[in-house]
Amino acid sequence: MRKFRALLFAIIAILISQVSIAKAAQEPFYVIINEKYAAVYDVNLVINNENIDSTFKTFSYNNRTFVPVRLVAEKLNATVDWEQSTMSAIIKKDGQTIKLTNGSNIANVNGKDVKLRPDQVPMLATYIDSETKTMAPLRAISELLGYKVNYYHKTRAVTIDMPENNFNGATISKIERVGSKDSEKVRIVADKKLDYSYNFDKDHNEVVIDFKNTQIDIDGKTNGNKKLDGKIIKSYSYGVNPDNNSSRITIELNRSVVPQIDSSADNILNISFIDEITGIRQTIQDGKVSILVENAANLDYNIQKLENPYRYIIDIKNSRLTNGDTMQVYDFDLGFVKTVRASNFNPDSTYNKDDSIVRVVLDGKTNDINGDVEFKKVGNDLVLIPTVTKGKVDESKAKEVPVLDDKSEEKKASIKKTVEKVSTRTTPYKRSDVIILVDPGHGGKDSGAKSKDGDLEKTQNIDIGLRVIEKLKAEGYTVIPTRTKDNYVSLQERAKLANEKNAHIFFSIHANSSPTAVPNGIETLYAPRDTVSIKNDVQYPLAKAVHDEVIAATGLFDRGVKQRPDLYVLKKTEMPAALIELGFLSNDDDVEIIKTERFKEDSANAIVRGINKYINKTYGL
């Protein structure tokens, strides 16, 4: 019995000892954070299988693991500089530069601001009787540098490991601009066959190319961007997703063009761009009734004049008609011109077989009244100003080019008769006279942007759009929607409807998206009058009035009012027009807000207040 009691006491003593040891292991130590003592807990740090033992310990604080930035960065073969003026640590590794500022939720990665989650904000911590160190949440550093982190709660340990790389796909080593300044191209070069898909975002004039089983290594960089500031190509950016070995290249363009990708060589992509001529209409230029060729930004063209009957022929290179092979015929009675015909021209031996050419033919009224044409570039459009001449045609002024005659294959194309008129928009004297076109973006087969949880932009746009429509009607305006349900409406149809209805305002509702989850906030876009030939009104006041109201009502980050003369619905509408991007579906924080009923109602009310403000200031109504 005594032996049993002795054994029992021994077991209890051991258990008490183990509890005491466990309790001791959980005892905190203290550091100074925000000028106050803070209890923190020691965390074992292992980097690439090496136990890191340092005077400045890794610790757990508010259920987050904080590490000394310099210690961890240097163990990951990165360099660290300190910028005293901004209280920032600057980390450099493999061509990347990351700037972390104490107390700020904005990091700067390769020159671009990246929003950190609240649990990722770096801070200063002073170790008792020792130095002050910049401490950052371990996950923030690891995610920014691309390392893998594992937590082991039982042993209070955390490991940082280099991501596994069993990659055997293609590696892109070069992205470059080639071609002439009037015919710019982008060439992408890899070491193996490229598996890719691409999307052309007309709203943002961006070509997004996604590559499967592909990495990018350009001078040691896996992500980056470059400004080109060309006539067509504005910039490009690239990045990789190490989780699935995919890569993305985004090409930002200065104007609306059509990308064409040539992948005749397996490991090389050549992306060229041609102007998409979206229509031909009458306009007033320099006080003269003229012919506007929309979006014919390239001034490389050939001319030919023919008699019996008199015809003035213009071949516009690097272009195509938006309606495909259908010939367009316009009854324009101006100067020597009776009709205008336009079609996509199939190059013969005079041209390169790969040339894209739009042929415009001005048919003369008679052979005795001939004419000439003055060419004028206005914004991204080409304006033809016919002038009447008499007598025999001076063919010495014409270039030797193919001629559209009665035997041409183009004559077999179907004929589309149209008569276009100059706008007759009137000044309103009461609210019911004001015509407002409300355009909920996308719809039908065009879903627009998409959040990671499957939220579709087209759904948000119509939800808020219908609210705006009803609220504007309640204000007494005449409101015309481009859509009231989930149906597809082309960009051309939206702009055409606004012009045909002689609207006083065109307002388009969208949500934004980005290849990364970083960008957030609201921006409002417009096309300045001096860059768009069909605009007679100042455009900025409408965009500014609505933008200010929406920012004040929603509290989302203010990305500003921006010029976007390249967007189709802004540059092809005659009246004041604006397009608002109500948050980013690619940003988790924005998505949580913009899905709420309160945001939808607040933003709709704010849009109406902004339009009211603009109408009152413009027309006094």
Buried (B, 14 or more C-beta within 10 A) or exposed (E): EEEEEEEEEEEEEEEEEEEEEEEEEEEEEEBBBEEEEBEBBBBBBBBEEEEBEEEBBBBBBEEBBBBBBBBBBEBBEBEBEEEEEEBBBBBBBEBBBBBBBBEBBEBBBBEEEBBBEEEBBBBBBBBEEEEEBBBBBBBBBBBBBBBEBEBEEEEBBBBBBEEEEEEEBBBBBEBEBEBEEBBBBBBBBBEBBBBBEBEBBBBBBBBBBBBBBBBBBBEEBBBBBEEBEBBBBBBBBBBBBBEEBBBBBBBBBBBBBBBBBEBEEEBBBBBBBBBBBBBBBBBBBEEBBBBBBBBBBBEEBBBBBBEEEBBBBBBBBBBBBBBEEBBBBBEBEBBBBBBBBBBBBBBEEEBEEEBBBBBBBBBBBEEEBBBBBEBBEBBBBBBBBBEBEEEEBEEEEBEEBBBBEEEBEBEEBEEEEEEBEEBEBEEBEEBEBBBBBBBBBBBEEBBBBBBEEEBBBBBBBBBBBBBBBEBBEEBEBBBBBBBEEBEEBEBBEBBBBBBEBEBBBBBBBBBBBBBBBBBBBBBBBBBBBEBBBBBEBEBBBBBBBBBBBBBEBBEBBBBEBEBBBBBBBBBBBBBBBBBBBBBBBBBBBBBEBBBEEEBBBBBBBBBBBBBBBBBEEBBEB
